[in-house]
Amino acid sequence: MKGGAARTIAWLDCAAGASGDMFLGALVDAGVDLAVMQAAVDALGTEPIRLRAKKVTRHGLVAVKVDVEAPEVATDRRWRSIRAMLEGAELDAAVRDLALGAFARLAAAEAAAHGIAEEDVHFHEVGALDSIADIVGAAAGLAALGIDRLTASTVTVGGGTTRGSHGSIPLPAPAVLRVLADAGAPVVGAVPYEACTPTGAAIVAAAAAGYGSLPELVVDRIGVGAGGRDPQERANLLRLIVGHEAVAARRTGAAHVHRSHDHGGGSGHDHHRPHGAHGQASSAAAHEHGHEAHAREQAPLTAQGTPGAKPVVIETNVDDLDPRVWPAALAALLAAGASDAWLTPILMKKGRPAHTVHVMCRPEVVEAVRSALVRHTTTIGMRSYEIEKHALERQYTHVDVDGHEIGVKIALEHGEVVNASVEYEDAAAAALALSRPLKVVIAQATALAAERY
């Protein structure tokens, strides 16, 4: 971020899965010149590869489909040869690092699936020229957008079986599951076909710094990329939403300015304008919806944190803060990287009513959280201690309430579903669109989740 300008942040909507061609299409539709990605592919020095962009429709929605035209080759590519090719190519450092990161994740996943050393992994499907072009082209496109932080939704991976170089394999493909598991990405089956390819999973894992619902941002552009198939179950589209931080925008008075863009090789259709029902959330709404998913979206750190480190709880007693400020203060703590933040009413000496604010966070964000406490409350000191935390396994899915998708967080203990929690903001948006009481929509979504699980 230069000169105090708002950071560029982006979010991937992987509700229909992810694949290489979907990534390339979304990037072109978001305004990346196809020539930028073509130049990166040309720098590899392989057999001639051409990228072609065209407009298509999926379930009536216009998107961009990018096809990779590459000759049929019988080269059996190993991880070490692909790595040497990428390291030797004249690529920008950011492009090279992202492409190497994607292939390194695939190598680790394939090695684990087949029980061999990573250096000996043969990339059969994902080593083909078109998949190499997908990864390098996507890396170049993401770098061209100048994104400071990218997060992604739950990834729909699909189910069933497919044919691979070794014969029939179950879906999700072992490499897809391993890559996304290693990245800490939430997944859901949802559809009876391969929705996420190994290439798509690798790009998501290498590019995303965290996972969750759409973060608070001011939308600048939207890119929609189409996959090759057009299934009945859902529109086969990957959406890339790019914008800038809403907090910084409010500070500069630009929160309500929606910029238009010349999309060059993109589709140029009018879905590049944000819609009111899905606009940015207020600080109070961020507090109500926030907690750990919000922290993953907003924290300027990786989702994994420091391996083996214990969570830290920071506490302070506050008796002189206007209570109307608390929702904004809690939202600021979550934005600073806290996993959770909450209040406990207390009675202090001389009968003064007060609150204890508790903040749970990872060790590496303690200083940022302490700074947020000082800036957004009236505290002049605080205490902290390490804790043991037992977190249930979580999965993210959605239910449909009269045409409106509402996220549901599923909690499991030893593989058994023990809780299903409806995402508040999704339900609130649906209630507004359907002109129904919020409590009714929450009840409907909860009932649908209960029927499923």
C-alpha positions in Angstrom: 0.0 0.0 0.0 1.6 3.3 -1.1 0.8 6.8 0.1 -2.0 5.6 2.4 -4.1 4.2 -0.5 -6.6 1.5 0.2 -5.3 -2.1 -0.3 -6.6 -4.0 -3.2 -8.4 -7.1 -2.0 -10.2 -9.9 -3.9 -12.5 -12.8 -3.3 -13.0 -16.0 -5.3 -16.5 -17.5 -5.4 -15.9 -21.2 -5.9 -19.5 -22.3 -5.4 -19.3 -24.1 -8.8 -15.7 -25.3 -8.3 -12.5 -24.2 -9.9 -10.5 -25.1 -13.0 -7.7 -23.6 -15.0 -9.9 -22.3 -17.9 -12.4 -20.8 -15.3 -9.5 -18.9 -13.7 -8.3 -17.6 -17.1 -11.8 -16.5 -18.1 -12.5 -14.8 -14.8 -9.2 -12.8 -15.1 -9.9 -11.7 -18.6 -13.4 -10.7 -17.7 -12.0 -8.7 -14.7 -9.9 -6.6 -17.1 -6.6 -8.5 -17.5 -5.3 -8.2 -21.1 -5.1 -11.7 -22.6 -1.7 -10.7 -24.1 -0.3 -10.5 -20.6 -1.1 -14.1 -19.9 0.0 -15.1 -23.4 3.4 -13.5 -22.9 3.9 -15.4 -19.7 3.0 -18.7 -21.4 5.3 -17.9 -24.3 8.2 -17.3 -21.9 8.2 -21.0 -21.0 9.7 -21.8 -24.4 7.6 -25.0 -24.9 5.8 -26.1 -28.0 3.5 -23.3 -29.4 0.5 -22.6 -27.1 -2.3 -20.1 -27.9 -4.9 -18.7 -25.5 -8.3 -17.8 -27.1 -11.0 -15.9 -25.2 -14.7 -15.9 -26.1 -18.1 -15.0 -24.6 -20.3 -17.9 -23.5 -23.5 -18.3 -21.3 -24.1 -20.6 -18.4 -27.6 -20.7 -17.1 -28.3 -17.5 -18.9 -25.4 -15.6 -17.4 -22.7 -14.2 -19.7 -19.1 -15.1 -18.9 -15.7 -15.5 -20.6 -14.3 -18.9 -21.6 -10.6 -19.1 -22.4 -9.4 -22.1 -24.4 -5.8 -23.3 -24.5 -4.7 -24.5 -27.9 -1.7 -26.8 -27.5 -0.3 -29.6 -29.7 -0.6 -33.2 -28.5 2.8 -34.3 -27.0 3.9 -37.5 -25.4 6.3 -35.9 -23.0 6.2 -37.5 -19.6 6.8 -34.5 -17.3 8.2 -34.9 -13.8 8.1 -32.3 -11.1 11.8 -31.5 -11.3 11.6 -30.8 -15.1 8.6 -28.5 -14.6 10.4 -26.7 -11.8 13.5 -26.3 -14.0 11.3 -24.9 -16.8 9.6 -22.4 -14.5 12.9 -21.3 -12.8 14.6 -20.8 -16.2 11.8 -18.9 -17.8 11.9 -15.1 -18.0 8.9 -14.5 -15.7 8.3 -11.8 -13.1 9.2 -13.1 -9.6 5.6 -13.0 -8.4 4.4 -15.0 -11.4 7.1 -17.6 -11.0 6.6 -17.9 -7.3 2.9 -18.5 -7.6 3.3 -21.0 -10.4 6.0 -22.9 -8.5 3.8 -22.8 -5.4 0.9 -24.4 -7.3 3.0 -27.2 -8.8 4.8 -27.8 -5.5 1.4 -28.4 -3.9 0.4 -30.8 -6.7 3.7 -32.7 -6.4 3.2 -33.1 -2.6 -0.4 -34.3 -3.2 0.5 -36.8 -5.9 3.4 -38.1 -3.9 1.1 -38.8 -1.0 -1.5 -40.4 -3.1 0.9 -42.8 -4.9 3.4 -43.3 -2.1 6.4 -42.0 -4.0 9.0 -39.3 -3.6 7.9 -35.8 -4.8 10.9 -35.6 -7.2 9.7 -38.7 -8.9 6.1 -37.6 -9.4 5.0 -37.9 -13.1 2.4 -35.2 -13.9 0.2 -37.0 -16.4 -3.0 -35.0 -16.5 -1.8 -31.8 -14.8 1.6 -31.9 -16.5 0.1 -31.5 -20.0 0.8 -28.3 -21.8 -2.7 -26.9 -21.4 -2.6 -27.3 -17.6 0.9 -25.7 -17.4 -0.5 -22.8 -19.5 -3.5 -22.6 -17.1 -1.3 -22.2 -14.0 1.2 -19.9 -15.5 -1.5 -17.8 -17.2 -3.5 -17.5 -14.0 -0.4 -16.5 -12.0 0.4 -13.8 -14.6 -3.2 -12.5 -14.5 -3.4 -12.4 -10.7 -0.1 -10.5 -10.6 -1.4 -8.0 -13.2 -4.4 -7.1 -11.0 -2.0 -6.0 -8.2 -4.0 -7.8 -5.5 -2.7 -7.3 -2.0 -4.8 -10.1 -0.4 -7.0 -12.7 -1.9 -9.4 -15.0 -0.1 -11.8 -17.7 -1.4 -15.1 -19.2 -0.5 -15.8 -22.9 0.3 -14.7 -24.9 -2.7 -17.3 -27.2 -4.3 -15.3 -30.3 -5.3 -18.1 -32.6 -6.6 -18.4 -36.3 -6.4 -18.7 -39.6 -8.4 -15.9 -41.1 -10.5 -13.8 -40.0 -13.4 -11.2 -41.5 -15.7 -7.5 -40.8 -15.1 -4.2 -42.1 -16.6 -4.4 -45.0 -14.1 -8.0 -45.8 -14.7 -11.2 -45.0 -12.8 -10.7 -42.8 -9.7 -13.1 -41.5 -7.2 -14.2 -37.9 -7.0 -13.1 -35.6 -5.5 -9.8 -36.7 -7.0 -7.2 -37.6 -4.3 -4.9 -34.8 -5.5 -7.7 -32.2 -5.2 -8.6 -33.3 -1.6 -4.9 -33.3 -0.5 -4.1 -29.9 -2.0 -7.1 -28.3 -0.5 -6.6 -30.1 2.9 -3.0 -28.9 3.1 -4.2 -25.4 2.4 -6.9 -25.5 5.1 -9.6 -24.8 2.6 -13.2 -25.8 3.4 -14.8 -28.0 0.8 -18.2 -29.4 0.0 -19.3 -32.1 -2.5 -22.7 -30.7 -3.5 -22.8 -31.9 -7.2 -22.4 -35.4 -8.8 -19.5 -34.6 -11.1 -15.9 -33.2 -11.0 -16.4 -29.5 -10.1 -12.8 -28.8 -9.0 -9.8 -30.0 -11.0 -6.3 -30.6 -9.6 -5.2 -27.5 -11.6 -8.0 -25.4 -10.1 -7.3 -26.6 -6.6 -3.6 -25.8 -6.9 -4.2 -22.3 -8.1 -6.7 -21.6 -5.3 -4.4 -23.1 -2.7 -1.4 -21.1 -3.9 -3.2 -17.8 -4.3 -5.6 -17.7 -1.4 -4.5 -16.3 2.0 -7.7 -17.4 3.7 -11.2 -18.8 3.3 -14.7 -17.5 4.2 -17.6 -15.5 2.8 -17.3 -12.3 0.8 -15.2 -9.8 2.9 -16.2 -6.2 3.4 -14.9 -4.3 0.4 -15.9 -1.7 -2.1 -16.3 -3.5 -5.4 -14.2 -2.2 -8.3 -14.6 -5.0 -10.9 -16.1 -8.5 -11.2 -14.7 -11.2 -13.5 -16.8 -14.3 -14.4 -15.0 -17.3 -16.0 -16.8 -20.3 -17.5 -15.9 -24.0 -17.4 -16.1 -26.3 -20.4 -19.3 -28.1 -19.3 -22.8 -26.7 -18.7 -24.4 -28.9 -16.1 -28.0 -28.7 -15.0 -27.2 -28.5 -11.3 -25.7 -25.0 -11.3 -24.1 -22.3 -13.5 -20.5 -23.6 -14.1 -18.9 -20.2 -13.3 -16.0 -19.0 -11.2 -16.4 -15.4 -10.0 -13.5 -13.1 -9.1 -14.6 -10.0 -7.1 -11.9 -7.3 -6.9 -12.1 -4.1 -4.8 -10.5 -2.1 -2.1 -10.8 -2.0 1.6 -14.1 -0.5 2.8 -12.6 1.0 6.0 -10.0 2.9 4.0 -12.7 4.0 1.5 -14.9 5.4 4.3 -11.8 7.3 5.6 -11.3 9.0 2.2 -15.0 9.5 1.6 -14.9 7.1 -1.4 -17.2 4.3 0.0 -20.0 5.2 -2.3 -18.0 5.7 -5.5 -18.5 2.8 -8.0 -15.8 3.0 -10.6 -16.4 1.7 -14.2 -13.6 0.0 -16.1 -12.7 -0.7 -19.7 -12.5 -4.5 -19.8 -10.4 -4.8 -22.9 -10.6 -8.5 -23.7 -13.4 -9.0 -21.2 -17.1 -9.6 -21.7 -18.1 -6.0 -21.1 -21.6 -6.9 -19.8 -23.3 -5.1 -17.0 -22.7 -7.6 -14.1 -19.6 -5.4 -13.3 -21.8 -3.1 -11.1 -22.4 -4.1 -7.5 -26.0 -4.6 -6.4 -27.4 -3.0 -3.3 -28.7 -6.1 -1.6 -25.2 -7.5 -1.5 -23.2 -4.4 -0.6 -20.7 -3.9 2.2 -21.7 -4.8 5.7 -21.7 -2.3 8.6 -19.4 -2.6 11.5 -22.3 -3.8 13.7 -23.2 -6.5 11.2 -19.6 -7.5 10.9 -19.6 -8.0 14.7 -22.8 -10.1 14.6 -21.6 -12.3 11.7 -17.8 -12.1 12.5 -16.0 -14.5 14.8 -13.6 -16.9 13.2 -14.8 -16.9 9.6 -14.7 -13.0 9.6 -11.2 -13.1 11.1 -10.0 -15.4 8.3 -11.3 -13.0 5.7 -9.9 -9.8 7.3 -6.7 -10.7 9.0 -3.6 -9.7 7.0 -1.9 -13.1 7.7 -2.1 -16.6 6.4 -5.0 -18.8 7.6 -2.7 -21.3 9.1 -0.8 -19.3 11.7 2.2 -20.6 13.6 2.1 -24.4 13.7 1.8 -25.7 17.3 1.3 -22.3 18.9 -1.3 -21.9 21.6 -4.1 -19.3 21.2 -3.9 -16.2 23.4 -6.7 -14.5 25.3 -6.4 -10.8 26.0 -8.7 -9.2 28.5 -9.3 -5.7 29.9 -12.0 -4.1 32.1 -13.6 -0.9 30.7 -16.0 1.3 32.6 -16.0 4.6 30.7 -16.8 3.7 27.1 -20.0 4.8 25.4 -21.8 1.5 24.9 -22.8 2.5 21.4 -19.2 2.2 20.4 -18.8 -1.5 21.4 -20.1 -3.0 18.1 -17.5 -1.0 16.1 -14.8 -1.8 18.6 -15.4 -5.6 18.4 -15.5 -5.4 14.6 -12.1 -3.6 14.7 -10.6 -6.3 16.9 -11.8 -9.0 14.4 -10.4 -7.0 11.5 -7.0 -6.8 13.4 -6.8 -10.6 13.2 -8.7 -11.8 16.3 -10.4 -15.2 16.1 -13.2 -14.1 18.4 -14.1 -11.1 20.6 -16.8 -10.8 23.2 -18.1 -8.8 26.2 -19.0 -9.8 29.8 -21.0 -7.3 32.0 -19.3 -6.8 35.4 -19.7 -4.7 38.5 -16.5 -2.9 39.6 -15.6 -1.2 42.8 -17.9 1.5 44.1 -20.8 -0.1 42.2 -19.6 1.0 38.8 -21.1 -1.0 35.9 -18.5 -2.1 33.3 -17.6 -4.6 30.7 -14.7 -7.1 30.4 -13.7 -7.3 26.7 -12.2 -10.7 25.9 -10.2 -11.3 22.7 -8.9 -14.6 21.4 -6.2 -14.6 18.8 -3.1 -16.3 17.4 0.3 -15.3 18.9 1.5 -13.6 15.8 -1.4 -11.0 15.8 -1.2 -10.2 19.6 0.5 -6.8 19.0 -2.1 -5.9 16.3 -5.0 -6.8 18.6 -3.5 -4.9 21.5 -3.1 -1.9 19.3 -6.7 -2.2 18.2 -7.8 -2.4 21.8 -6.0 0.8 22.7 -7.2 2.6 19.6 -10.9 1.6 19.8 -11.6 1.5 23.5 -10.6 3.6 26.6 -8.4 0.9 28.2 -5.0 1.8 29.6 -3.8 -1.7 30.2 -4.6 -5.4 29.6 -3.7 -8.9 30.7 -3.1 -12.0 28.5 -2.6 -15.7 28.9 -2.3 -18.8 26.7 -5.2 -21.3 26.5 -5.9 -24.8 25.2 -8.5 -24.8 22.5 -10.5 -27.8 21.1 -12.1 -26.9 17.8 -14.6 -29.2 16.1 -14.2 -30.1 12.5 -16.1 -27.7 10.3 -17.6 -27.8 6.8 -19.2 -25.0 4.9 -22.2 -25.5 2.6 -25.4 -23.7 1.7 -29.1 -24.2 1.4 -31.5 -22.5 -1.0 -34.4 -20.5 0.4 -36.7 -19.6 -2.6 -33.7 -18.9 -4.9 -31.4 -17.3 -2.3 -28.3 -19.2 -1.2 -27.7 -19.1 2.5 -24.4 -20.3 3.9 -24.4 -23.0 6.7 -21.5 -23.9 8.9 -21.5 -27.6 9.9 -19.7 -28.7 13.0 -18.7 -32.4 13.4 -17.4 -34.4 16.3 -15.8 -37.8 15.3 -17.5 -37.5 11.9 -21.0 -36.9 13.4 -22.8 -33.7 12.6 -23.5 -32.0 16.0 -24.5 -28.5 14.9 -25.6 -26.5 11.8 -25.4 -22.7 12.1 -27.0 -20.4 9.5 -24.9 -17.5 8.3 -26.6 -14.3 9.6 -25.7 -11.9 6.8 -26.9 -14.4 4.1 -30.2 -14.8 5.9 -30.5 -11.0 6.4 -29.9 -10.4 2.7 -32.5 -13.1 1.7 -35.0 -11.7 4.2 -34.6 -8.2 2.6 -35.0 -9.6 -0.9 -38.0 -11.7 -0.1 -39.7 -9.1 2.2 -39.9 -11.6 5.0 -39.1 -11.3 8.7 -35.5 -12.3 9.4 -36.6 -14.9 12.0 -38.7 -16.7 9.4 -35.9 -16.9 6.9 -33.5 -18.2 9.6 -36.0 -20.8 10.6 -36.5 -21.9 7.0 -32.8 -22.2 6.4 -32.2 -24.0 9.7 -35.0 -26.5 8.8 -33.5 -27.2 5.4 -30.0 -27.7 7.0 -31.6 -30.1 9.5 -33.3 -32.1 6.7 -29.9 -32.5 4.9 -27.8 -33.4 8.0 
